[in-house]
Amino acid sequence: MERVSPVLYRILFALVLAAGSVSPRFALAAGDVFTVRNIPVDATAAGAAEAREIAIAQGERAGFERLVPRLTRKQDWGFTANVTEPQVAALVLGIEVAEERSSATRYFGRITYSFKPGAVRQLLNQSQIPFSEARSKPAIVLPVLDSGGLHLWDDPNPWRTAWARRDLTDELVPVLVPLNDLEDSNLVSAAKAANATWADVSAIAEKYGLERVLVAVAHVRGGTLTVNISQIAANQNQSSSFSFPVGTDLTASLDQAVGSALDRVYDQWKTATIVVYGQENTLLASTFFSNLSDWLSIQRRLRQAPTVHSVDILGLSSQGAQIRLSYGGTVEQLKITLEQISLALSERDGYWELALTERAARAAPAAAGTTGTTGPAPAKPALKPHP
């Protein structure tokens, strides 16, 4: 590869420095795993101001109790009992109040709490609690109700309504409920969804710009509710099921079933991405790009990766860079995390390579006809040492 000229090199270097001013937020979907929304609060005291303070403090604890299960495994949820109220208060970054009402002695409403990511990580690390903050790419859910017939788009479908009641944009696995418009019903039927392959649901996934579909089929038979939950993508089709008795309140039973289905989805994701305290590693990689825009995009996405703690630029040319990543967890977990922000990390001939997923996909045909490899390794860029 041709060496970059001194003038172009100075331009590249200036843009590298300027990249620090670019917003680090590479949004997978609206939401933030360290934000807990719509916590109901209600407190009574001698005066309205005192009642408000009490309610906000109670909400801080409730938000914290909801945040920890989002990030950690079930066996570690009990550690919250050892966290004091002042410690919880110190974790709060800010609040947003909605539906606020008060009287002379009472205050109630709904409050959204934003927690400080660094402080939460520090608390979990000090407590030696493994956690994940890696967000999956969003998935769309198709809730099929089997109750003497298959129902997906037609109303009423209380199973779809149960999913729609949940705001899941802040979770580690964001789940979106489709709009239920005419186009949706034309793209996939209830019968197709109930026994879907990727070919059956890829069109509706494409409509929403997503790469994964959850098909949740709820069978109501007598007094039993059985749910089959399938995670379907181009290279994935995993299913699980569970059953429990249906109570007299079908709505409550369906709400419980949504929670149980999500628990299985979240547990699988946490198993793949959860980082054990103190597990720190480094990796050298060559990254290739076609233009400065791609290079800046790579840097921006790396800053968004929660398990990437630092990125050192060791060398730079007009078409590539050599970088050192410091990261938590295993290399397989790193690859999964980077996939969610459309970065492809791969090993070739003993070297690690990093590229935008769309660039890696374009390079894939070069591997056609090869045996045992992904094609000939591209020439390593001629790199100038980074100042």
C-alpha positions in Angstrom: 0.0 0.0 0.0 1.2 3.4 -0.9 2.5 5.5 2.0 0.5 8.6 2.8 2.0 11.9 1.9 3.1 14.2 4.8 0.3 16.7 3.9 -2.4 14.1 3.8 -1.0 12.5 6.9 -1.3 15.8 8.8 -4.9 16.0 7.6 -5.6 12.5 8.8 -4.1 13.2 12.1 -6.1 16.4 12.5 -9.3 14.5 11.8 -8.3 11.8 14.3 -8.0 14.5 16.9 -11.3 16.1 15.8 -13.0 12.8 16.2 -12.9 13.3 19.9 -15.5 16.0 19.5 -17.9 13.8 17.6 -20.8 12.5 19.7 -19.9 9.1 21.0 -23.6 7.9 20.9 -24.1 5.4 18.1 -27.8 4.7 18.7 -29.0 1.1 18.3 -32.5 2.2 19.2 -34.0 4.9 21.3 -33.1 4.1 24.9 -30.4 3.8 27.5 -29.8 0.8 29.7 -28.9 3.1 32.6 -32.3 4.9 32.4 -35.4 3.5 34.3 -38.6 5.0 33.2 -42.0 5.6 34.7 -41.4 4.6 38.3 -44.7 5.2 40.2 -44.2 7.2 43.4 -46.7 8.0 46.2 -45.8 9.5 49.6 -47.6 11.3 52.4 -46.0 13.7 54.9 -46.7 16.8 57.0 -46.4 18.9 53.9 -46.3 18.6 50.1 -42.6 19.5 49.8 -41.6 16.8 52.3 -43.9 14.3 50.7 -42.1 15.0 47.3 -38.7 14.4 48.8 -39.8 11.1 50.3 -41.4 10.0 47.1 -38.3 10.8 45.0 -36.1 8.9 47.4 -38.4 5.9 47.3 -38.4 6.1 43.6 -34.6 6.1 43.5 -34.6 2.8 45.4 -37.3 1.3 43.1 -35.4 2.4 40.0 -32.2 0.9 41.3 -34.0 -2.3 42.1 -35.2 -2.4 38.5 -31.8 -1.5 37.0 -29.8 -4.2 38.7 -31.8 -7.1 37.3 -31.5 -5.5 33.8 -27.7 -5.8 34.0 -27.0 -8.8 36.1 -27.8 -12.5 36.6 -30.7 -13.6 38.8 -28.4 -15.2 41.4 -26.8 -11.7 42.0 -30.0 -9.7 42.4 -30.0 -10.0 46.2 -26.9 -7.9 46.6 -29.1 -4.8 46.3 -30.2 -5.3 49.9 -26.7 -4.4 51.1 -26.7 -1.1 49.2 -27.7 1.8 51.5 -30.0 4.7 50.6 -27.2 7.2 50.4 -25.3 4.9 48.1 -28.3 4.7 45.8 -28.9 8.4 45.9 -25.2 9.0 44.8 -25.8 6.8 41.7 -28.6 9.1 40.4 -27.6 11.4 37.5 -31.0 13.1 37.1 -34.8 12.7 37.1 -37.7 13.5 34.8 -41.1 13.9 36.4 -44.3 13.1 34.6 -48.0 12.9 35.8 -47.1 14.9 38.9 -49.9 15.7 41.4 -49.9 16.8 45.0 -52.1 18.0 47.8 -51.3 19.6 51.1 -49.8 16.4 52.5 -49.5 14.0 49.6 -47.3 13.7 46.5 -47.6 11.1 43.7 -46.6 10.8 40.0 -44.3 8.9 37.7 -40.6 9.6 37.6 -37.8 8.5 35.2 -34.4 8.0 36.8 -31.1 8.3 34.9 -28.2 6.6 36.7 -24.5 7.4 36.4 -23.0 4.6 34.2 -19.5 5.0 35.7 -20.8 4.9 39.3 -23.0 1.9 38.6 -20.1 0.0 37.0 -17.8 0.9 40.0 -20.4 -0.4 42.5 -20.9 -3.6 40.7 -17.1 -4.1 40.2 -16.4 -3.4 43.9 -19.1 -5.9 44.8 -17.6 -8.4 42.3 -20.9 -8.7 40.5 -20.6 -9.8 36.9 -22.7 -7.6 34.6 -23.5 -6.8 31.0 -24.3 -3.5 29.5 -23.8 -4.6 25.9 -27.0 -3.9 23.9 -28.2 -6.2 21.3 -29.5 -4.9 18.0 -33.3 -4.5 18.3 -35.7 -7.2 17.4 -39.3 -7.0 16.4 -41.9 -9.3 18.1 -44.7 -11.1 16.4 -47.2 -12.1 19.1 -49.4 -14.9 17.8 -52.4 -16.0 20.0 -53.7 -19.5 19.5 -57.1 -19.7 21.1 -59.3 -21.8 18.8 -57.7 -20.0 15.9 -54.5 -18.0 15.1 -54.6 -14.3 15.8 -51.8 -11.8 15.0 -53.1 -8.7 13.4 -56.8 -8.9 13.9 -58.4 -7.4 17.0 -58.9 -8.2 19.7 -55.5 -9.9 20.3 -54.9 -9.5 24.1 -51.5 -11.2 23.6 -50.3 -8.5 21.3 -51.7 -5.9 23.6 -49.8 -7.4 26.5 -46.5 -6.9 24.6 -47.5 -3.4 23.5 -48.0 -2.4 27.2 -44.3 -2.9 27.8 -41.7 -0.2 27.0 -38.7 -2.3 26.1 -36.5 0.3 24.4 -34.1 0.6 27.3 -33.4 -3.1 27.8 -30.2 -5.0 26.8 -32.3 -6.6 24.1 -34.6 -3.8 22.8 -37.9 -5.3 21.5 -40.3 -3.4 19.2 -43.9 -4.2 18.6 -45.0 -3.6 15.0 -47.4 -0.9 14.0 -50.1 -3.4 12.9 -50.9 -1.5 9.7 -52.1 -3.0 6.4 -48.6 -3.5 5.1 -47.7 -5.6 8.2 -50.6 -7.9 7.7 -49.7 -8.3 4.0 -46.0 -9.1 4.8 -46.7 -12.1 7.1 -49.8 -13.9 8.2 -50.5 -15.4 11.6 -50.2 -18.9 10.1 -46.8 -18.2 8.6 -45.6 -16.5 11.7 -46.6 -19.4 14.0 -44.2 -21.8 12.2 -41.8 -19.2 10.8 -38.4 -19.5 9.2 -36.3 -16.5 8.3 -37.8 -16.6 4.8 -41.2 -16.1 6.3 -40.4 -13.1 8.4 -37.5 -11.4 6.6 -39.8 -9.0 4.8 -41.3 -7.5 7.9 -37.9 -7.3 9.5 -36.6 -5.4 6.5 -39.6 -3.0 6.7 -38.5 -2.0 10.2 -34.8 -2.0 9.3 -34.1 -4.9 11.7 -32.2 -8.2 11.5 -33.9 -10.3 14.1 -37.5 -11.4 14.8 -39.0 -12.8 18.0 -42.0 -15.0 17.3 -44.1 -15.5 20.5 -46.9 -18.0 20.2 -49.3 -18.2 23.1 -51.5 -21.3 23.2 -54.5 -21.2 25.5 -55.9 -24.6 26.2 -58.3 -25.1 29.0 -56.6 -23.8 32.1 -53.1 -23.9 30.7 -51.1 -21.2 28.9 -48.1 -22.5 26.9 -45.7 -20.0 25.2 -43.3 -20.9 22.4 -40.7 -18.1 21.9 -38.4 -18.3 18.8 -35.5 -16.0 18.0 -35.1 -16.0 14.2 -32.4 -14.3 12.1 -30.7 -15.1 8.8 -28.2 -17.4 10.7 -30.2 -18.2 13.9 -33.4 -20.0 14.8 -33.6 -20.8 18.6 -36.7 -21.8 20.4 -37.9 -22.5 23.9 -41.2 -23.0 25.6 -42.9 -22.9 29.0 -46.3 -23.4 30.5 -48.2 -22.4 33.6 -51.9 -22.4 34.8 -54.1 -19.6 33.6 -55.8 -17.7 36.4 -59.2 -16.2 36.3 -57.6 -13.0 35.0 -56.4 -13.7 31.5 -54.8 -10.2 31.2 -52.6 -10.8 34.3 -51.6 -14.3 33.0 -50.6 -12.8 29.6 -48.6 -10.1 31.3 -46.8 -12.8 33.4 -46.2 -14.7 30.2 -44.6 -11.7 28.5 -42.3 -11.3 31.5 -41.3 -15.0 31.4 -40.6 -14.9 27.7 -38.4 -11.8 28.0 -36.5 -13.4 30.9 -35.5 -16.2 28.6 -34.4 -13.8 25.9 -32.5 -11.6 28.3 -30.8 -14.6 30.1 -29.5 -15.9 26.8 -28.1 -12.5 25.9 -26.5 -12.0 29.3 -24.9 -15.5 29.2 -23.2 -14.5 25.9 -22.1 -11.0 27.0 -21.8 -10.8 30.8 -18.3 -9.7 31.9 -16.6 -11.2 35.0 -15.0 -8.6 37.3 -11.3 -8.1 36.6 -11.3 -9.8 33.2 -9.2 -7.3 31.2 -7.5 -8.1 27.9 -5.8 -6.4 25.0 -5.9 -7.1 21.3 -3.9 -5.8 18.3 -5.9 -5.4 15.1 -5.6 -3.9 11.6 -8.5 -2.0 10.5 -9.2 -1.1 6.9 -11.4 1.7 5.4 -12.1 3.3 2.1 -12.3 6.9 3.1 -12.0 9.2 6.1 -15.8 9.0 6.8 -15.5 5.2 7.4 -12.4 5.7 9.6 -14.3 8.3 11.8 -17.3 5.9 11.9 -15.1 3.1 13.1 -13.7 5.3 15.9 -17.2 6.5 16.9 -18.6 3.0 17.1 -15.6 1.8 19.1 -16.3 4.5 21.6 -19.8 3.3 21.9 -18.8 -0.3 22.6 -19.4 -0.7 26.4 -16.7 -3.4 26.9 -14.0 -1.5 25.0 -12.2 0.5 27.6 -9.6 2.2 25.5 -8.4 2.4 21.9 -4.7 3.2 21.0 -3.8 4.1 17.5 -0.4 2.6 16.8 -0.1 3.4 13.1 -2.1 5.1 10.4 -2.2 5.3 6.6 -4.7 6.6 4.1 -6.5 3.2 3.9 -5.9 1.5 7.3 -4.8 1.7 10.8 -3.3 -0.5 13.4 -5.0 -0.2 16.8 -4.7 -1.7 20.3 -8.0 -2.4 22.0 -8.3 -2.8 25.8 -11.5 -4.6 26.6 -13.3 -6.5 29.3 -14.4 -10.1 28.9 -13.4 -12.7 26.3 -12.6 -12.1 22.7 -15.8 -13.9 21.7 -17.8 -11.5 23.9 -15.9 -8.6 22.3 -16.9 -9.9 18.8 -20.6 -10.2 19.8 -20.6 -6.7 21.3 -19.0 -5.2 18.2 -21.4 -7.0 15.9 -24.2 -5.0 17.6 -22.7 -1.7 16.4 -21.9 -3.1 12.9 -18.2 -3.8 13.4 -16.8 -7.1 12.2 -13.8 -8.5 14.1 -12.2 -11.5 12.5 -9.0 -13.5 12.7 -7.1 -14.3 9.5 -3.7 -16.0 9.4 -3.0 -15.2 13.0 -3.9 -11.5 12.6 -7.0 -9.7 13.9 -8.9 -7.5 11.4 -11.6 -5.0 12.2 -13.9 -3.4 9.6 -17.3 -1.9 9.2 -19.8 -4.8 8.8 -20.9 -3.4 5.4 -17.3 -3.3 4.2 -16.7 -6.9 5.4 -19.8 -8.0 3.6 -18.7 -6.4 0.4 -15.3 -8.2 0.8 -17.0 -11.6 1.3 -17.2 -12.6 -2.4 -13.4 -12.7 -2.5 -13.6 -15.8 -0.3 -15.6 -17.7 -2.9 -13.9 -20.8 -4.1 -11.3 -20.9 -1.3 -10.9 -23.9 0.9 -10.4 -23.6 4.7 -9.9 -19.8 4.6 -12.0 -16.7 4.1 -9.9 -15.8 1.1 -6.4 -14.3 0.7 -5.5 -11.8 3.4 -5.4 -8.3 2.2 -2.1 -6.5 2.2 -1.4 -4.9 5.5 -1.4 -1.1 5.2 1.9 0.7 5.2 1.5 2.6 8.5 3.1 5.6 9.8 3.7 5.6 13.5 1.0 7.7 15.3 2.5 10.7 16.9 
